[in-house]
Amino acid sequence: MDIRIGNGYDVHALAPGLPMWLGGVQIPSETGFVAHSDGDVAIHALCDALLGALALGDIGHLFPDTSAEWKGIDSKILLRKVVDLIHEKGWQVGNVDITIALQRPKLAPHIVTMRETLSPILGITPDRVSVKATTTERLGFVGRCEGCEVWATALLIQR
Ligand code: MG
């Protein structure tokens, strides 16, 4: 059995009055992400982890933010495209682990919904989709509520 591991990282700035999409779920919030797409920074980091496992570059390369095609796009569509690409290459997702650093709002009430939203797209059960959230104890740009930072790890298994 051949396996591959990948990691992904992304940051988006926060601004008032924009929608906040994280892990495929809209989070009630006074601020949202400044972005070319819907700004789902968790899905973007996850896509980069999946692509990284097969050394296929990153989502900025696959879906350039200069292209009108991807403007305002639901990041779940981007994730579906990345998973399709992985399947085409003869691999399947084993499990993923995502850590979101955000000062507010609290994400705990939304974690299960994120796992249940992402798992069918990834083609795995929710017990293979880990989503964790933390604040940064008010330190740094996350702590000042200027942005959100996400790390993701993905394991792929050869089919
Ligand atoms: Mg991004």
Backbone and ligand atoms as CSV (ligand in chain L), in Angstrom:
chain,resi,resn,atom,element,x,y,z
A,1,MET,N,N,0.852,-1.191,0.000
A,1,MET,CA,C,0.000,0.000,0.000
A,1,MET,C,C,0.890,1.246,0.000
A,2,ASP,N,N,0.632,2.137,-0.961
A,2,ASP,CA,C,1.394,3.390,-1.005
A,2,ASP,C,C,0.542,4.491,-0.367
A,3,ILE,N,N,1.162,5.310,0.444
A,3,ILE,CA,C,0.463,6.444,1.061
A,3,ILE,C,C,1.267,7.727,0.835
A,4,ARG,N,N,0.563,8.846,0.866
A,4,ARG,CA,C,1.204,10.160,0.717
A,4,ARG,C,C,0.601,11.110,1.746
A,5,ILE,N,N,1.415,12.049,2.213
A,5,ILE,CA,C,0.914,13.049,3.159
A,5,ILE,C,C,1.160,14.445,2.591
A,6,GLY,N,N,0.248,15.367,2.871
A,6,GLY,CA,C,0.412,16.744,2.420
A,6,GLY,C,C,-0.032,17.716,3.489
A,7,ASN,N,N,0.556,18.912,3.461
A,7,ASN,CA,C,0.080,19.942,4.388
A,7,ASN,C,C,-0.284,21.203,3.613
A,8,GLY,N,N,-1.194,21.968,4.181
A,8,GLY,CA,C,-1.639,23.213,3.546
A,8,GLY,C,C,-1.799,24.297,4.584
A,9,TYR,N,N,-1.640,25.530,4.142
A,9,TYR,CA,C,-1.734,26.692,5.051
A,9,TYR,C,C,-2.369,27.837,4.286
A,10,ASP,N,N,-3.268,28.566,4.926
A,10,ASP,CA,C,-3.841,29.746,4.279
A,10,ASP,C,C,-4.258,30.772,5.329
A,11,VAL,N,N,-4.272,32.010,4.906
A,11,VAL,CA,C,-4.682,33.139,5.750
A,11,VAL,C,C,-5.626,34.021,4.941
A,12,HIS,N,N,-6.696,34.487,5.550
A,12,HIS,CA,C,-7.510,35.522,4.928
A,12,HIS,C,C,-7.770,36.636,5.932
A,13,ALA,N,N,-7.824,37.858,5.403
A,13,ALA,CA,C,-8.113,39.021,6.246
A,13,ALA,C,C,-9.611,39.106,6.512
A,14,LEU,N,N,-9.943,39.657,7.657
A,14,LEU,CA,C,-11.340,39.875,8.045
A,14,LEU,C,C,-11.736,41.327,7.815
A,15,ALA,N,N,-12.982,41.526,7.408
A,15,ALA,CA,C,-13.519,42.885,7.279
A,15,ALA,C,C,-14.997,42.854,7.663
A,16,PRO,N,N,-15.512,43.983,8.171
A,16,PRO,CA,C,-16.920,44.011,8.589
A,16,PRO,C,C,-17.870,43.852,7.403
A,17,GLY,N,N,-19.009,43.229,7.660
A,17,GLY,CA,C,-20.088,43.196,6.679
A,17,GLY,C,C,-19.931,42.184,5.560
A,18,LEU,N,N,-18.921,41.308,5.646
A,18,LEU,CA,C,-18.745,40.272,4.615
A,18,LEU,C,C,-19.185,38.927,5.189
A,19,PRO,N,N,-19.637,37.998,4.315
A,19,PRO,CA,C,-20.023,36.682,4.819
A,19,PRO,C,C,-18.798,35.900,5.295
A,20,MET,N,N,-18.993,35.091,6.344
A,20,MET,CA,C,-17.910,34.236,6.828
A,20,MET,C,C,-18.237,32.778,6.501
A,21,TRP,N,N,-17.493,32.223,5.528
A,21,TRP,CA,C,-17.605,30.803,5.187
A,21,TRP,C,C,-16.370,30.093,5.713
A,22,LEU,N,N,-16.576,29.019,6.458
A,22,LEU,CA,C,-15.458,28.233,6.988
A,22,LEU,C,C,-15.837,26.755,6.960
A,23,GLY,N,N,-15.000,25.935,6.376
A,23,GLY,CA,C,-15.282,24.499,6.326
A,23,GLY,C,C,-16.576,24.192,5.597
A,24,GLY,N,N,-16.923,25.035,4.626
A,24,GLY,CA,C,-18.122,24.812,3.813
A,24,GLY,C,C,-19.412,25.270,4.466
A,25,VAL,N,N,-19.302,25.937,5.624
A,25,VAL,CA,C,-20.477,26.328,6.400
A,25,VAL,C,C,-20.461,27.844,6.592
A,26,GLN,N,N,-21.629,28.477,6.474
A,26,GLN,CA,C,-21.682,29.924,6.760
A,26,GLN,C,C,-21.834,30.134,8.265
A,27,ILE,N,N,-20.927,30.920,8.825
A,27,ILE,CA,C,-20.881,31.159,10.266
A,27,ILE,C,C,-21.477,32.537,10.548
A,28,PRO,N,N,-22.473,32.633,11.444
A,28,PRO,CA,C,-22.987,33.957,11.808
A,28,PRO,C,C,-21.876,34.796,12.456
A,29,SER,N,N,-21.585,35.950,11.860
A,29,SER,CA,C,-20.455,36.758,12.319
A,29,SER,C,C,-20.613,38.186,11.830
A,30,GLU,N,N,-20.089,39.144,12.599
A,30,GLU,CA,C,-20.133,40.544,12.173
A,30,GLU,C,C,-19.066,40.843,11.130
A,31,THR,N,N,-18.057,39.952,11.038
A,31,THR,CA,C,-16.995,40.127,10.041
A,31,THR,C,C,-16.923,38.885,9.160
A,32,GLY,N,N,-16.345,39.068,7.960
A,32,GLY,CA,C,-16.158,37.945,7.038
A,32,GLY,C,C,-14.858,38.121,6.300
A,33,PHE,N,N,-14.598,37.227,5.335
A,33,PHE,CA,C,-13.279,37.184,4.705
A,33,PHE,C,C,-13.207,37.988,3.416
A,34,VAL,N,N,-12.132,38.744,3.303
A,34,VAL,CA,C,-11.813,39.483,2.084
A,34,VAL,C,C,-11.169,38.479,1.133
A,35,ALA,N,N,-11.788,38.237,-0.027
A,35,ALA,CA,C,-11.263,37.200,-0.931
A,35,ALA,C,C,-11.850,37.318,-2.321
A,36,HIS,N,N,-11.171,36.659,-3.263
A,36,HIS,CA,C,-11.658,36.588,-4.642
A,36,HIS,C,C,-12.796,35.564,-4.733
A,37,SER,N,N,-12.640,34.439,-4.002
A,37,SER,CA,C,-13.684,33.406,-3.936
A,37,SER,C,C,-14.593,33.742,-2.755
A,38,ASP,N,N,-15.311,32.744,-2.210
A,38,ASP,CA,C,-16.125,32.987,-1.013
A,38,ASP,C,C,-15.254,33.141,0.236
A,39,GLY,N,N,-13.937,32.947,0.085
A,39,GLY,CA,C,-12.999,33.205,1.178
A,39,GLY,C,C,-12.910,32.107,2.218
A,40,ASP,N,N,-13.357,30.896,1.862
A,40,ASP,CA,C,-13.334,29.791,2.835
A,40,ASP,C,C,-11.895,29.310,3.036
A,41,VAL,N,N,-11.244,29.959,3.965
A,41,VAL,CA,C,-9.812,29.759,4.218
A,41,VAL,C,C,-9.523,28.316,4.677
A,42,ALA,N,N,-10.496,27.677,5.333
A,42,ALA,CA,C,-10.298,26.287,5.775
A,42,ALA,C,C,-10.277,25.340,4.576
A,43,ILE,N,N,-11.197,25.547,3.648
A,43,ILE,CA,C,-11.205,24.702,2.444
A,43,ILE,C,C,-9.955,24.967,1.604
A,44,HIS,N,N,-9.507,26.222,1.551
A,44,HIS,CA,C,-8.310,26.524,0.760
A,44,HIS,C,C,-7.084,25.799,1.320
A,45,ALA,N,N,-6.915,25.823,2.642
A,45,ALA,CA,C,-5.789,25.108,3.252
A,45,ALA,C,C,-5.922,23.606,3.007
A,46,LEU,N,N,-7.154,23.101,3.079
A,46,LEU,CA,C,-7.397,21.674,2.842
A,46,LEU,C,C,-7.050,21.289,1.402
A,47,CYS,N,N,-7.465,22.110,0.439
A,47,CYS,CA,C,-7.130,21.850,-0.967
A,47,CYS,C,C,-5.618,21.794,-1.147
A,48,ASP,N,N,-4.905,22.715,-0.519
A,48,ASP,CA,C,-3.448,22.744,-0.655
A,48,ASP,C,C,-2.802,21.507,-0.021
A,49,ALA,N,N,-3.383,21.001,1.061
A,49,ALA,CA,C,-2.867,19.774,1.678
A,49,ALA,C,C,-3.064,18.589,0.727
A,50,LEU,N,N,-4.244,18.510,0.118
A,50,LEU,CA,C,-4.550,17.410,-0.807
A,50,LEU,C,C,-3.643,17.475,-2.037
A,51,LEU,N,N,-3.480,18.678,-2.583
A,51,LEU,CA,C,-2.620,18.857,-3.755
A,51,LEU,C,C,-1.166,18.601,-3.379
A,52,GLY,N,N,-0.779,19.052,-2.188
A,52,GLY,CA,C,0.597,18.883,-1.724
A,52,GLY,C,C,0.999,17.421,-1.608
A,53,ALA,N,N,0.045,16.581,-1.220
A,53,ALA,CA,C,0.341,15.150,-1.054
A,53,ALA,C,C,0.805,14.517,-2.368
A,54,LEU,N,N,0.299,15.055,-3.486
A,54,LEU,CA,C,0.692,14.512,-4.801
A,54,LEU,C,C,1.603,15.476,-5.561
A,55,ALA,N,N,2.124,16.478,-4.871
A,55,ALA,CA,C,3.015,17.478,-5.482
A,55,ALA,C,C,2.390,18.088,-6.739
A,56,LEU,N,N,1.095,18.451,-6.619
A,56,LEU,CA,C,0.359,18.999,-7.762
A,56,LEU,C,C,0.234,20.521,-7.701
A,57,GLY,N,N,1.081,21.158,-6.901
A,57,GLY,CA,C,1.030,22.620,-6.819
A,57,GLY,C,C,0.052,23.073,-5.759
A,58,ASP,N,N,-0.611,24.222,-6.009
A,58,ASP,CA,C,-1.543,24.757,-5.010
A,58,ASP,C,C,-2.773,25.335,-5.696
A,59,ILE,N,N,-3.786,25.709,-4.902
A,59,ILE,CA,C,-5.034,26.165,-5.524
A,59,ILE,C,C,-4.877,27.510,-6.232
A,60,GLY,N,N,-3.925,28.326,-5.785
A,60,GLY,CA,C,-3.674,29.593,-6.466
A,60,GLY,C,C,-3.217,29.362,-7.903
A,61,HIS,N,N,-2.525,28.250,-8.114
A,61,HIS,CA,C,-2.016,27.865,-9.428
A,61,HIS,C,C,-3.157,27.265,-10.271
A,62,LEU,N,N,-3.980,26.419,-9.614
A,62,LEU,CA,C,-5.084,25.733,-10.309
A,62,LEU,C,C,-6.240,26.672,-10.637
A,63,PHE,N,N,-6.550,27.562,-9.668
A,63,PHE,CA,C,-7.702,28.460,-9.800
A,63,PHE,C,C,-7.231,29.888,-9.553
A,64,PRO,N,N,-6.555,30.536,-10.534
A,64,PRO,CA,C,-5.942,31.851,-10.293
A,64,PRO,C,C,-6.970,32.925,-9.913
A,65,ASP,N,N,-6.578,33.797,-8.958
A,65,ASP,CA,C,-7.523,34.829,-8.511
A,65,ASP,C,C,-7.598,35.991,-9.495
A,66,THR,N,N,-6.890,35.854,-10.629
A,66,THR,CA,C,-7.015,36.840,-11.707
A,66,THR,C,C,-8.136,36.431,-12.669
A,67,SER,N,N,-8.641,35.194,-12.508
A,67,SER,CA,C,-9.645,34.676,-13.425
A,67,SER,C,C,-11.055,34.996,-12.939
A,68,ALA,N,N,-11.896,35.564,-13.827
A,68,ALA,CA,C,-13.284,35.903,-13.484
A,68,ALA,C,C,-14.090,34.633,-13.196
A,69,GLU,N,N,-13.630,33.503,-13.746
A,69,GLU,CA,C,-14.334,32.220,-13.575
A,69,GLU,C,C,-14.491,31.846,-12.093
A,70,TRP,N,N,-13.530,32.229,-11.280
A,70,TRP,CA,C,-13.528,31.812,-9.869
A,70,TRP,C,C,-13.994,32.915,-8.929
A,71,LYS,N,N,-14.445,34.054,-9.493
A,71,LYS,CA,C,-14.837,35.179,-8.639
A,71,LYS,C,C,-16.085,34.822,-7.824
A,72,GLY,N,N,-15.975,34.946,-6.497
A,72,GLY,CA,C,-17.103,34.697,-5.604
A,72,GLY,C,C,-17.521,33.236,-5.529
A,73,ILE,N,N,-16.714,32.341,-6.106
A,73,ILE,CA,C,-17.105,30.926,-6.201
A,73,ILE,C,C,-17.173,30.253,-4.824
A,74,ASP,N,N,-18.149,29.346,-4.696
A,74,ASP,CA,C,-18.277,28.485,-3.518
A,74,ASP,C,C,-17.036,27.587,-3.474
A,75,SER,N,N,-16.260,27.685,-2.400
A,75,SER,CA,C,-15.013,26.914,-2.314
A,75,SER,C,C,-15.247,25.412,-2.300
A,76,LYS,N,N,-16.478,24.969,-1.976
A,76,LYS,CA,C,-16.784,23.536,-2.034
A,76,LYS,C,C,-16.637,23.013,-3.466
A,77,ILE,N,N,-16.908,23.882,-4.443
A,77,ILE,CA,C,-16.741,23.494,-5.854
A,77,ILE,C,C,-15.253,23.287,-6.158
A,78,LEU,N,N,-14.413,24.167,-5.604
A,78,LEU,CA,C,-12.963,24.020,-5.801
A,78,LEU,C,C,-12.475,22.717,-5.163
A,79,LEU,N,N,-12.978,22.431,-3.946
A,79,LEU,CA,C,-12.577,21.205,-3.248
A,79,LEU,C,C,-12.990,19.969,-4.053
A,80,ARG,N,N,-14.212,20.005,-4.609
A,80,ARG,CA,C,-14.703,18.880,-5.426
A,80,ARG,C,C,-13.771,18.653,-6.612
A,81,LYS,N,N,-13.332,19.734,-7.239
A,81,LYS,CA,C,-12.432,19.632,-8.390
A,81,LYS,C,C,-11.092,19.026,-7.979
A,82,VAL,N,N,-10.595,19.423,-6.823
A,82,VAL,CA,C,-9.322,18.893,-6.324
A,82,VAL,C,C,-9.458,17.392,-6.020
A,83,VAL,N,N,-10.568,17.009,-5.388
A,83,VAL,CA,C,-10.789,15.591,-5.058
A,83,VAL,C,C,-10.931,14.780,-6.355
A,84,ASP,N,N,-11.645,15.323,-7.346
A,84,ASP,CA,C,-11.763,14.638,-8.648
A,84,ASP,C,C,-10.381,14.390,-9.249
A,85,LEU,N,N,-9.525,15.387,-9.161
A,85,LEU,CA,C,-8.174,15.289,-9.712
A,85,LEU,C,C,-7.386,14.170,-9.008
A,86,ILE,N,N,-7.525,14.101,-7.703
A,86,ILE,CA,C,-6.842,13.068,-6.910
A,86,ILE,C,C,-7.337,11.668,-7.299
A,87,HIS,N,N,-8.669,11.555,-7.473
A,87,HIS,CA,C,-9.242,10.270,-7.895
A,87,HIS,C,C,-8.743,9.885,-9.286
A,88,GLU,N,N,-8.699,10.860,-10.183
A,88,GLU,CA,C,-8.201,10.609,-11.555
A,88,GLU,C,C,-6.770,10.080,-11.545
A,89,LYS,N,N,-5.984,10.559,-10.577
A,89,LYS,CA,C,-4.576,10.158,-10.481
A,89,LYS,C,C,-4.422,8.796,-9.801
A,90,GLY,N,N,-5.567,8.217,-9.349
A,90,GLY,CA,C,-5.528,6.883,-8.771
A,90,GLY,C,C,-5.368,6.837,-7.256
A,91,TRP,N,N,-5.732,7.952,-6.607
A,91,TRP,CA,C,-5.606,8.018,-5.146
A,91,TRP,C,C,-6.958,8.298,-4.510
A,92,GLN,N,N,-7.085,7.967,-3.224
A,92,GLN,CA,C,-8.270,8.354,-2.457
A,92,GLN,C,C,-7.826,8.987,-1.149
A,93,VAL,N,N,-8.730,9.777,-0.571
A,93,VAL,CA,C,-8.402,10.441,0.688
A,93,VAL,C,C,-8.504,9.412,1.827
A,94,GLY,N,N,-7.502,9.387,2.684
A,94,GLY,CA,C,-7.534,8.522,3.872
A,94,GLY,C,C,-8.184,9.256,5.031
A,95,ASN,N,N,-7.576,10.349,5.442
A,95,ASN,CA,C,-8.176,11.217,6.455
A,95,ASN,C,C,-7.580,12.612,6.326
A,96,VAL,N,N,-8.257,13.576,6.931
A,96,VAL,CA,C,-7.742,14.948,6.939
A,96,VAL,C,C,-7.869,15.519,8.348
A,97,ASP,N,N,-7.024,16.480,8.644
A,97,ASP,CA,C,-7.045,17.136,9.959
A,97,ASP,C,C,-6.820,18.630,9.737
A,98,ILE,N,N,-7.746,19.436,10.227
A,98,ILE,CA,C,-7.726,20.889,9.977
A,98,ILE,C,C,-7.708,21.633,11.309
A,99,THR,N,N,-6.833,22.613,11.425
A,99,THR,CA,C,-6.814,23.471,12.620
A,99,THR,C,C,-7.068,24.913,12.196
A,100,ILE,N,N,-8.100,25.512,12.756
A,100,ILE,CA,C,-8.490,26.889,12.427
A,100,ILE,C,C,-8.154,27.789,13.614
A,101,ALA,N,N,-7.395,28.863,13.363
A,101,ALA,CA,C,-7.110,29.843,14.415
A,101,ALA,C,C,-7.925,31.105,14.129
A,102,LEU,N,N,-8.876,31.377,15.005
A,102,LEU,CA,C,-9.778,32.525,14.851
A,102,LEU,C,C,-10.130,33.021,16.249
A,103,GLN,N,N,-10.061,34.328,16.447
A,103,GLN,CA,C,-10.353,34.849,17.794
A,103,GLN,C,C,-11.849,34.817,18.111
A,104,ARG,N,N,-12.671,35.272,17.129
A,104,ARG,CA,C,-14.117,35.203,17.310
A,104,ARG,C,C,-14.824,35.252,15.966
A,105,PRO,N,N,-16.006,34.709,15.830
A,105,PRO,CA,C,-16.814,34.080,16.876
A,105,PRO,C,C,-16.281,32.692,17.250
A,106,LYS,N,N,-16.814,32.137,18.313
A,106,LYS,CA,C,-16.481,30.774,18.722
A,106,LYS,C,C,-16.989,29.797,17.657
A,107,LEU,N,N,-16.147,28.855,17.273
A,107,LEU,CA,C,-16.514,27.924,16.195
A,107,LEU,C,C,-17.052,26.592,16.707
A,108,ALA,N,N,-16.917,26.345,18.000
A,108,ALA,CA,C,-17.323,25.042,18.557
A,108,ALA,C,C,-18.716,24.581,18.105
A,109,PRO,N,N,-19.730,25.481,18.057
A,109,PRO,CA,C,-21.067,25.007,17.667
A,109,PRO,C,C,-21.153,24.551,16.208
A,110,HIS,N,N,-20.131,24.853,15.395
A,110,HIS,CA,C,-20.206,24.596,13.954
A,110,HIS,C,C,-19.298,23.453,13.488
A,111,ILE,N,N,-18.491,22.914,14.395
A,111,ILE,CA,C,-17.486,21.921,14.015
A,111,ILE,C,C,-18.125,20.659,13.403
A,112,VAL,N,N,-19.173,20.143,14.034
A,112,VAL,CA,C,-19.814,18.914,13.533
A,112,VAL,C,C,-20.392,19.157,12.140
A,113,THR,N,N,-21.039,20.300,11.937
A,113,THR,CA,C,-21.602,20.625,10.621
A,113,THR,C,C,-20.499,20.712,9.564
A,114,MET,N,N,-19.368,21.298,9.927
A,114,MET,CA,C,-18.238,21.367,8.976
A,114,MET,C,C,-17.785,19.963,8.587
A,115,ARG,N,N,-17.629,19.086,9.563
A,115,ARG,CA,C,-17.164,17.713,9.296
A,115,ARG,C,C,-18.160,16.982,8.408
A,116,GLU,N,N,-19.456,17.197,8.682
A,116,GLU,CA,C,-20.497,16.510,7.901
A,116,GLU,C,C,-20.646,17.118,6.506
A,117,THR,N,N,-20.258,18.371,6.348
A,117,THR,CA,C,-20.314,19.028,5.034
A,117,THR,C,C,-19.131,18.597,4.169
A,118,LEU,N,N,-17.960,18.516,4.777
A,118,LEU,CA,C,-16.743,18.211,4.006
A,118,LEU,C,C,-16.624,16.721,3.659
A,119,SER,N,N,-17.110,15.843,4.541
A,119,SER,CA,C,-16.849,14.409,4.351
A,119,SER,C,C,-17.409,13.841,3.039
A,120,PRO,N,N,-18.667,14.158,2.630
A,120,PRO,CA,C,-19.127,13.590,1.350
A,120,PRO,C,C,-18.324,14.110,0.158
A,121,ILE,N,N,-17.841,15.333,0.236
A,121,ILE,CA,C,-17.038,15.878,-0.871
A,121,ILE,C,C,-15.704,15.135,-0.941
A,122,LEU,N,N,-15.162,14.811,0.224
A,122,LEU,CA,C,-13.874,14.104,0.281
A,122,LEU,C,C,-14.031,12.611,-0.001
A,123,GLY,N,N,-15.291,12.121,0.042
A,123,GLY,CA,C,-15.544,10.702,-0.215
A,123,GLY,C,C,-15.160,9.823,0.969
A,124,ILE,N,N,-15.219,10.379,2.166
A,124,ILE,CA,C,-14.892,9.626,3.389
A,124,ILE,C,C,-15.940,9.935,4.468
A,125,THR,N,N,-15.945,9.112,5.509
A,125,THR,CA,C,-16.915,9.307,6.584
A,125,THR,C,C,-16.444,10.441,7.525
A,126,PRO,N,N,-17.381,11.075,8.239
A,126,PRO,CA,C,-17.009,12.205,9.097
A,126,PRO,C,C,-15.969,11.861,10.164
A,127,ASP,N,N,-15.883,10.589,10.557
A,127,ASP,CA,C,-14.881,10.226,11.575
A,127,ASP,C,C,-13.456,10.279,11.006
A,128,ARG,N,N,-13.328,10.499,9.691
A,128,ARG,CA,C,-12.020,10.678,9.066
A,128,ARG,C,C,-11.742,12.149,8.739
A,129,VAL,N,N,-12.654,13.020,9.168
A,129,VAL,CA,C,-12.507,14.464,8.924
A,129,VAL,C,C,-12.438,15.168,10.273
A,130,SER,N,N,-11.256,15.595,10.648
A,130,SER,CA,C,-11.076,16.299,11.915
A,130,SER,C,C,-11.035,17.801,11.655
A,131,VAL,N,N,-11.829,18.537,12.416
A,131,VAL,CA,C,-11.769,20.006,12.374
A,131,VAL,C,C,-11.601,20.489,13.816
A,132,LYS,N,N,-10.557,21.264,14.042
A,132,LYS,CA,C,-10.288,21.795,15.371
A,132,LYS,C,C,-10.204,23.323,15.276
A,133,ALA,N,N,-10.609,23.992,16.327
A,133,ALA,CA,C,-10.552,25.457,16.323
A,133,ALA,C,C,-9.882,25.936,17.595
A,134,THR,N,N,-9.120,27.003,17.443
A,134,THR,CA,C,-8.466,27.608,18.600
A,134,THR,C,C,-8.441,29.122,18.439
A,135,THR,N,N,-8.372,29.834,19.532
A,135,THR,CA,C,-8.050,31.260,19.471
A,135,THR,C,C,-6.528,31.355,19.608
A,136,THR,N,N,-5.990,32.553,19.533
A,136,THR,CA,C,-4.561,32.709,19.793
A,136,THR,C,C,-4.346,33.534,21.072
A,137,GLU,N,N,-5.327,33.422,21.979
A,137,GLU,CA,C,-5.225,34.130,23.278
A,137,GLU,C,C,-4.991,35.623,23.060
A,138,ARG,N,N,-5.640,36.176,22.044
A,138,ARG,CA,C,-5.584,37.609,21.709
A,138,ARG,C,C,-4.200,38.073,21.231
A,139,LEU,N,N,-3.343,37.121,20.872
A,139,LEU,CA,C,-2.005,37.487,20.374
A,139,LEU,C,C,-1.987,37.521,18.849
A,140,GLY,N,N,-1.181,38.434,18.300
A,140,GLY,CA,C,-0.944,38.477,16.864
A,140,GLY,C,C,-2.147,38.954,16.071
A,141,PHE,N,N,-2.060,38.795,14.711
A,141,PHE,CA,C,-3.137,39.330,13.858
A,141,PHE,C,C,-4.442,38.573,14.065
A,142,VAL,N,N,-4.353,37.283,14.405
A,142,VAL,CA,C,-5.575,36.514,14.690
A,142,VAL,C,C,-6.211,37.051,15.970
A,143,GLY,N,N,-5.381,37.256,16.979
A,143,GLY,CA,C,-5.874,37.740,18.272
A,143,GLY,C,C,-6.485,39.125,18.192
A,144,ARG,N,N,-5.988,39.946,17.245
A,144,ARG,CA,C,-6.535,41.301,17.055
A,144,ARG,C,C,-7.763,41.291,16.146
A,145,CYS,N,N,-8.219,40.080,15.761
A,145,CYS,CA,C,-9.390,39.906,14.882
A,145,CYS,C,C,-9.177,40.537,13.506
A,146,GLU,N,N,-7.905,40.519,13.050
A,146,GLU,CA,C,-7.607,41.044,11.711
A,146,GLU,C,C,-7.681,39.952,10.646
A,147,GLY,N,N,-7.605,38.690,11.067
A,147,GLY,CA,C,-7.617,37.608,10.084
A,147,GLY,C,C,-7.772,36.247,10.720
A,148,CYS,N,N,-7.778,35.248,9.859
A,148,CYS,CA,C,-7.937,33.848,10.268
A,148,CYS,C,C,-6.833,33.039,9.601
A,149,GLU,N,N,-6.303,32.087,10.342
A,149,GLU,CA,C,-5.181,31.283,9.885
A,149,GLU,C,C,-5.605,29.810,9.977
A,150,VAL,N,N,-5.292,29.021,8.943
A,150,VAL,CA,C,-5.689,27.601,8.953
A,150,VAL,C,C,-4.536,26.722,8.473
A,151,TRP,N,N,-4.341,25.612,9.188
A,151,TRP,CA,C,-3.394,24.571,8.786
A,151,TRP,C,C,-4.195,23.301,8.500
A,152,ALA,N,N,-3.798,22.581,7.470
A,152,ALA,CA,C,-4.482,21.321,7.156
A,152,ALA,C,C,-3.464,20.252,6.798
A,153,THR,N,N,-3.782,19.024,7.169
A,153,THR,CA,C,-2.971,17.869,6.805
A,153,THR,C,C,-3.886,16.853,6.145
A,154,ALA,N,N,-3.399,16.220,5.083
A,154,ALA,CA,C,-4.196,15.199,4.403
A,154,ALA,C,C,-3.353,13.969,4.123
A,155,LEU,N,N,-3.939,12.805,4.350
A,155,LEU,CA,C,-3.293,11.542,4.000
A,155,LEU,C,C,-4.040,10.948,2.812
A,156,LEU,N,N,-3.290,10.554,1.786
A,156,LEU,CA,C,-3.886,9.912,0.611
A,156,LEU,C,C,-3.409,8.466,0.538
A,157,ILE,N,N,-4.300,7.605,0.051
A,157,ILE,CA,C,-4.013,6.171,-0.106
A,157,ILE,C,C,-4.165,5.821,-1.580
A,158,GLN,N,N,-3.202,5.066,-2.099
A,158,GLN,CA,C,-3.295,4.658,-3.512
A,158,GLN,C,C,-4.409,3.633,-3.671
A,159,ARG,N,N,-5.234,3.791,-4.701
A,159,ARG,CA,C,-6.382,2.889,-4.876
A,159,ARG,C,C,-5.926,1.564,-5.510
L,1,MG,MG,MG,-7.284,31.472,0.190
